[in-house]
Amino acid sequence: MPSLGWRSRICKWGGVNILKPSKTEIGTQVVFDTICPENITIEEGVVVSTGSKIISHFMDPHKMTAEDRLANRYPAGKVIIKRNAYIGMNSLIIKPVTIGENAIVGAGAVVTHDIPDNEIWVGNPARCIGRV
């Protein structure tokens, strides 16, 4: 059942930077980073499929102390999903990355690097298999 933009609006209220909630589709059980949701930007026309997770903070065991972990002070970066990108079901997007315009992320992919415009990425870790 389409969300008609209401899931996008709720995520925007939660701190995620969704530029046009009425033109963005967020599937069920999608999880956005709760520590740094303001670091996630989703542009117009994006589809984020069911069960996907988008995380904008990460743990660097070489730089973090036990005190940092207890205080939830994690290094954070920006996650930007550009216009008309499609994020497949159960994908995981982590670390600072940019997913380009019209890019497709296949179901179950683990994205840890930038994805250029008009490319199709799949797998764990995600790799390019073609162009749109």
C-alpha positions in Angstrom: 0.0 0.0 0.0 1.5 3.4 -1.0 2.3 5.7 1.9 1.1 8.8 -0.1 3.9 10.8 1.6 2.9 10.3 5.2 5.9 8.1 6.1 8.2 10.7 4.5 6.5 13.5 6.6 7.0 11.5 9.8 10.6 10.9 9.0 11.1 14.6 8.3 9.5 15.4 11.7 12.0 12.9 13.2 14.9 15.0 11.9 15.7 13.5 8.4 16.2 16.1 5.8 13.6 15.1 3.2 13.3 17.9 0.6 9.9 17.0 -0.8 8.0 14.5 1.4 5.1 14.4 -1.0 7.3 13.2 -3.8 9.4 10.7 -1.8 8.4 7.1 -1.1 9.5 5.5 2.2 8.6 1.8 2.5 7.6 0.0 5.7 10.2 -0.9 8.3 12.8 1.6 7.0 15.2 2.6 9.7 17.0 6.0 9.7 19.9 6.9 12.0 18.5 8.1 15.4 21.8 9.6 16.6 22.4 11.9 13.7 19.2 12.0 11.5 19.9 15.6 10.4 22.9 14.3 8.5 20.7 12.3 6.1 19.4 14.2 3.0 16.9 12.7 0.6 16.0 14.6 -2.5 12.8 14.6 -4.7 11.6 11.4 -6.3 13.6 8.9 -4.2 12.2 5.5 -3.3 13.5 3.7 -0.2 12.1 0.2 -0.2 10.9 -1.9 2.7 13.4 -2.8 5.4 16.3 -0.6 4.3 18.6 1.1 6.9 20.4 4.4 6.5 23.0 5.1 9.1 25.1 8.3 9.2 27.3 7.6 12.1 29.9 4.9 12.6 32.4 3.6 15.1 36.1 3.9 14.5 37.7 1.6 17.1 41.1 3.3 16.6 39.9 6.7 17.6 37.1 6.1 20.1 37.4 5.8 23.8 35.1 3.9 26.1 33.8 7.2 27.4 32.9 8.3 23.8 30.9 5.1 23.3 29.0 5.4 26.6 28.2 9.1 25.8 27.0 8.1 22.2 29.7 10.4 20.7 30.2 8.7 17.3 31.9 10.1 14.3 29.2 11.1 11.8 29.1 11.9 8.2 26.6 13.0 5.6 24.4 10.5 3.6 22.9 12.2 0.6 20.5 10.4 -1.7 20.0 12.4 -4.9 17.0 12.8 -7.2 15.1 9.7 -8.5 17.4 7.2 -6.8 16.0 3.8 -6.0 17.1 1.9 -2.8 16.2 -1.8 -3.0 14.6 -3.8 -0.2 16.7 -4.5 2.9 19.6 -2.4 1.7 22.1 -1.0 4.2 23.6 2.4 3.6 26.4 3.3 6.0 29.2 5.9 6.5 29.4 9.2 4.7 28.2 8.4 1.1 26.4 10.1 -1.8 24.1 8.1 -4.0 23.8 9.8 -7.4 20.8 10.8 -9.5 18.8 7.9 -11.0 21.1 5.4 -9.3 19.8 2.0 -8.4 20.8 0.1 -5.3 19.8 -3.6 -5.5 18.0 -5.5 -2.8 20.2 -6.4 0.2 23.2 -4.3 -1.0 25.6 -2.9 1.6 26.7 0.6 0.4 29.9 2.0 1.9 31.2 4.1 -1.1 29.7 6.9 -3.2 27.6 5.8 -6.1 27.8 7.9 -9.3 24.7 9.1 -11.2 22.9 6.5 -13.4 24.7 3.4 -12.1 23.4 0.1 -10.7 25.1 -1.3 -7.6 24.4 -4.7 -5.9 26.0 -7.0 -3.4 27.9 -7.0 -0.1 29.9 -4.8 -0.4 28.1 -3.1 -3.2 29.8 -2.9 -6.6 28.8 -1.5 -10.0 27.2 -4.0 -12.4 26.0 -1.5 -15.1 24.5 1.8 -16.0 20.8 2.9 -16.3 
